[in-house]
């Protein structure tokens, strides 16, 4: 039995970080830099009511018909090719679970058709995807696994969806429960590194989007992006959200966006059996953003590890602690 196939049969241990990944930063960076697991994905396009589209990438598993389908949601500036997505899809396949990774708008390698993109509260796009997947897989249930931004989206969606009876369980990893606190944190101290990294990626994506819209003659959509102003003058994620994310998606300001989309305020309304995996040394999510007991209900369980970084959780033994924990939770009674 190979390492991935044995995941579901092992008892989940407490998380222990390897000696060579001693802190949250090294855990976070190694997850991105470790050797990639390359898997074959099958693409499906979902057409949306507003004329845009979302691309899904499937990994089909044998003998999976009696098991739920896992829907995976990536983080900010991620996609279905992100290492944590591909690693989990590989492990799910080895354990006979079919999975589908949702690429948020503009994240699949193809530009979306509208000026708008995605953000931490796009639960309406998840609803559109689940609606179509449910119709095509009428006898199947779903498991939702979200990472970082995708975790925040998934928790908000779980509290709002009309498809809750189709969801078996959910897992949220490294959730930015309070968007304002996390945005502020990425402008402070060593965490500025992450803020600058994301800001550079977001600026690059915006410039590429403008070129695409211009090349396609979509001048009305281009004008919407141009109205966001000079991106070179933006120095923090908060400023980007205030100048770009908020106006593109119907919010009056970054603060309005954060207030209306932070998953912390949705936790009490979740009716699905949901596991929240967080780390105490997450360099992006400050301790004060993590839910307290009073924020949770009987359906939500918080597992707070001493180490693990942000979407890291690379274990001391197999390195696949996070993947094992997700599968164990899915299969537990």
JOQUIFEN-V258783 format. One line per field, one symbol per residue. phi: phi as a letter, one per 40 degrees, with the letter a starting at -180 (. if undefined). psi: psi as a letter, one per 40 degrees, with the letter a starting at -180 (. if undefined). burial: b if it has 24 or more other ideal C-beta (glycine too) atoms within 12 Angstrom, else e. A space follows every 10 residues. Layout:
phi->???
psi->???
burial->???
This chain:
phi->.cdcccdccc cccccbcccc bcbccccccc dcccdcccbc bbcbbbcbcc gcabcbbcbc bcfbccbccc bbbccdgcac cddccccccc ccccbgbcbb ccccdgbcgb cccbccbaac bccccccccc dcccccbccb bbbbbbbfdc cccccccdcb ccbdccbcaa bbbfccdbcc ccccccbbfc cddccccccc cccccccccc ccccccgccc ccccccccgc ccccbbcdcc cccbdcccbg bcacccdccc bccdcbdccc bccbbbbbbc bccbbcdccc ccdcccbccb bcbbccbhgb fbfcccccgb dccccccdcd ccc
psi->hidddeddei hhiihhiide geiddddddd ddeihihhih ihihhhhide eaihhihihi iifedeiihh hhhiaheaae eidddddddd ddddefhiih hhhiheeeeh hieidibiae ffdddddddd dddddegdei iihhhihbdd dddddddded iefdeehdii hhhfhgdhdd dddddeeiad eddddddddd dddddddddd dddddefgdd ddddddeeah deeheidddd dddcddddfe ididddddde ehedeedeeh eihhhhhiie fhedhideeh iideeiaeeh hhhhididah fcfhidcdef dddddddddd ei.
burial->eeebbebbeb ebeebebeee bebbbbbbeb bbeeeebebe beebebebee ebbbbbbbbe beebeebbbb bbbbbbbbbb bbbbbbbbbb bbbbbbbbbb bbbbbbbbee bbbbbbbbbb bbbbbbbbbb ebbbeebeeb bbbbbbbbbb bbbbbbbbbb bebbebbbbb bbbbbbbbbb bbbbbbbeee beebbeebbe bbbebbeebb eebeeeebee bbeebeebee beebebbbbb bbbbbbbbbe beebeebbeb bbbbbbbeeb ebbbbbbbbb bbbbbbeebb beeebbeebb bbbbbebbbb bbbbbeebbb bbbbbbbbbb bee
